[in-house]
Amino acid sequence: MELTSKQRAQLRGMAASLDTILHVGKDGIGDNLVKQADDALEARELIKGKVLDNNIEYDARLAAEELAKRTRSEVVQVIGSKFVLYRETHSKPKEKRIALVRDKRRPN
């Protein structure tokens, strides 16, 4: 699912108040980090991550794209060393999920 610009703007606003829960350190993006991101996305749908200074392999854009690919999520935003990922959860009832704005011009 490709996010529209309105949906990205909505998610960016929601992410502003989130704490950073994912840290890409000197070990890079391993299976443990991918599992942690996957579990967090399933529980929260929207997560914020950061690439630490001691990581020489990844910048925030590259780390976000790699994690998005491996967790089947969408990159919402990358600013400096921080990034935001989104993936709709299927473990919560519809009422408790993030309700994305719909683009009236695009069919579902």
Secondary structure, 3 states (H helix, E strand, C coil): CCCCHHHHHHHHHHHCCCCEEEEECCCCCCHHHHHHHHHHHHHHCEEEEEECCCCCCCCHHHHHHHHHHHHCCEEEEEECCEEEEECCCCCCCHHHCCCCCCCCCCCC
